[in-house]
Amino acid sequence: MRVSIMVAPAFWILAQAAPALAEVDLSGEWSNRVHEDQTERGPGPEIGDFTGLPINEAARQRGASWDASLLTVPEHQCSAHPANYGAMHSNIRIWKEVDEESQNLVAWHILHESYNRFRTVYMDSRPHPSPDERHTWQGFSTGRWVGNTLEITTTHLKESRMRRNGIEHSDEAVLVEFLARHGDILTFISILDDPHTLEEPYIHTRNLVLDTNQVMRPYPCRGAVEIDRPAGVIPHHLSTENPFLEAFQKKHRIPAEAALGGAATLYPEYRQRLRELIAAGGDGPPPSTAP
């Protein structure tokens, strides 16, 4: 009896210390796939291409006033990709931090190759800070396991880009991500919610592939004066006078309403509305009727 009494507590302690069977090791070098949303990853989207974004009128007007020359201003040249954008458009490295004594998982660390930005995802149930605390490009992230998928919640993001053509979220945006590993494939599911710029959450997915030969490059950045412009001048357009918005619409024969985004344009039911717009304006061929 004494043996059984002594063994039972020991077994209980080991059971509590052992990791949950659902936890998955996400560690490794993960390479982005260039063919997924290639224009977003490489050259960047065209000005006025707000398709696929559930943005509201405030975000739309801000995007319509954007000028690509803004990126030549020294203060903007090294603006890093935020957490909601970097992991979607960059190679990444993931490793875990484990407490030496308990061997409990303390945090996951994620490095984005773009701008060499580090993220820490705390796994120790700590609360998120006060809304008045400092906001950063990567925000403050906590994680938990949902089955064999890591759910990450990020707050305290700086106001920054959703798309590299003037569409931005506010500093009150909340990012929820799901990381699921299937062998050598890592899938990121990103859900961004923002009461100031979005009509409904913006959902984006990205696949990465394990690459044991990947080498993360350094990404030093220093602003420099590239264009001689009068002091205090910030490149911009009046939202109603940006000529590049119409250029995108005419080039691809897309009605303005559809090109400028919004939650309604994301759903299959919008195809009928698109046919009506094209029929009324002669703005291009009707969309495919294929499902």
N, C-alpha and C positions, 0 to 999 in steps of 0.2 A: 504494500500500500504506500509506503514512503516513497518508493521509486516512482509510482504513478503520480503521486502528488507533486514530486519535484519536476517530473517531465512535463506535465501539463502546462505549468506557467512558462517553462522554457519554450515549448512549442508555440504558445500564444505570443510570446515576445518575438520569435522569429517570423511568425506569420504577419505580425503588424509591421515588421521592418522590411519584409520582402515587397518588391514593387508589384503593383497590380498587373495581372496578366494581360490587360488590354493595352498597357503602355508600349509604345513603339520607339525604337531608337531612330531619331531623325538626323543624327550626326552625319556630316559628310560635306563634300564639295558638290554643289548642285548647279548644273548648267542650264541656262535658259534656252528655249527653242525659238530661233529667229523667225521661223515661218508663222508663228502665232502672232497675229496683229503686227505684221512686219512694219507697217508705216508708223505705228505708235512707237516701236522700239528703235527704229533707225532714223529715217529722215524727219520723223515727227508728222503729226496730222496737219492737214491744210487749214488755213484760217477760215473760220466759219463752219467747219465740220463739227457740229455738235450732235451728230446722229448717234443713237444708242445711249444717250445720257438723259436720265430723268430729271433734268434741271428745271428750276422755276424761272420766273421772269427776271428776278434780280441777278441770278447767275448768268442768264442769257445776255442781259444788257452789259454786264461787265465783260463778258467774252467778246461782245460786238465792239467794244471800245479798245480792245487789245491791239497792239502793234508789235510785230516780231522784233523791231529794233530795240524794244525794251530790254532784250537779252544782251545788248551791247553796253548797257549802263553798268559801270563797275560794281555797283551795289547788288546787281542782279546776276552777275556772271557766275557766281559760285553758290547760288541758292540751291541747296541740296534737294534731291528727291525725298519727299516725305515717306513715312512708313507705308502708306496706302499705295504709293506709286513705285517705290524702289524695288520691292520684292517682285513686282509684276514685270519689270523691265530691266532686270540685272541678274548676273550670276550671283550666287550667294554661297556662304559657308555657314553651317550650323554646328554648334558644339554645346555640350551640356556642362553645367557646374554642379558638382556633387559635394555635399558636406563630408569632410574627411572622416569624422567619427561615426555618424549615423548612416552614411552612404545614401541619405535621402537626396532626391533631386531638388536643388535650390532654384535653378533658373536655366533657361535655354538662352543662348546668345546667337544672334544672327548678324552676319556682316554682309552688307550690300556692296558689290564691287563699284557701282556708281557712287562716286564721292566718298567711298570707303566709310559709309555710315554704319555704326554699330547699334543694334537693338538688344535690349535685355528683356526677356519675358519671365517674370517672377512666378514661381510655382509654389510659393510658401504661404498662400492665402492672405498675403498682406492687402490692406485696402488701398483703393486709389486715393491720391491726395485731394486736397481741397481744390475746387475749381479755380481758385485764385493763385495756385502755385504756378511755377514756371512752365511755359509751353515750349516744346522743342520740335525739331523736324521729325524725330522718331516717336515722340510722345512717351506715355507711361503705359506699360503693357503687363498684364497678368494672364496666366494660362491655367487651364484645367483640361483633364482628359474626359472626352465624351466617347465611350467605347474605345476604339483604337485611333481616334482622331483628336488632335490637339486643337482646342478652341482658345483663341487669343483675343482679349478685349483691350483696345488701346484708346486712351483718352489723352488730353493735354497736347494735342497736335497743334503746331503753328498753322496759321492760314497758309494754304499752299495748293499745289496743282492737283486736279483730277485728270486733266488732259493738257498737253503742252501747247495750247493755243488760246490761253486766257480763261479757261474754265477752272475755277478754284473753289475749294471748300473753305468754310470758316473755321475759327479756332474752337468752335463748340462741336465739331464733327466727332463722331464716335465710330471707330473701326472695329469690326468683328471679323476674324479670319479663322478658317478651318484648314489645318494641314493634315493631309492624309497620305501615308506612304504605302505604295503597292510595289514591293520589290525595289527596282531601281528607278521608279517613277514617283515624284513628289508633286502632289496637286495642291495648289493654293486656291482657296475660295475666299474672296474678299467681299465684305458687305459694308459699305460706307453709308452712314446715315448722318444727315446734317439738316437741322430745322431751318437754316437760313438760305440754303442754296438748292436743296433737292425736294422734289415733290414726293418721292418715295425712295427707299434705299437703292443705291447703285451697286449692282452685283457684277463681279468680274472674276474670271477663273484663269489660271495659268498653270502649265505643266513644266516641270523641270526634271532633268535626267541626271542621275548620279554619274560623276566624272572624276575618277580617282587620279587623273592626270591634270586636272585643272589647276592653274596657277592664278591666284588673285593678284591683279596688277595694282600698284599704288595709284592714287588718284589725287595728286597735289593740285590745288587750284588757287590762283591769285588773280584778283581783278586788275584790269588794265584799261587805260583810255584807248579805245579803238577808233572812235569817231569824234571829231572835233565839233561839238555842238555848244550853243550858248549855255552858260551856267543856269542850272535850275530847270532846264527843259527836259521833260519826261515824255518819251514817245507814246502817243495815244491817238485815238480817233474819237469823235463824237459817235455814240452808238448808232445813230441814224445815218451816219455819213461815211461808214467804212466801206470802201469800194471792193475790198477783197471778199466780203461776204457774198456779194452777187457773183463774183468770179467763180467761187466754188460751186454755187448753185447752177450756173449756166454751163460750166464745164461738164458736170455730171448729170445735167438735166433733172435736177431735183427741185421740187417746189420749195419755196422758202420755209413754209411751215414745217415740212418734214426735215429739212436740213438743220433747223435751229433747235431740234430736240424737244424733250418734254416726255413725261411718263406715258402719255397716250400713244406716242409714236413707237413704243417698244413692243406693242402687242399685235398678234396676228389680225385682230379686228381692224387695225388701222389701214390694212391694205385697201379696203373699200373706200375709205376717206382719201387715200392717196390716188386712187383711180378718179375720184370726183375732182380733186384738185388739178390733175393732169388734163382731164377732159375740159375743165373750165378755162385753163390757162394755156393749153397746148404746150406744156412744159416738158414734154418728153414722152417716150412710149409707156404704155401701161405696164405696171410691174407684173412679174411672172405670177401665174395662178397656181404654180406648183406649191405644195404644202411645205 
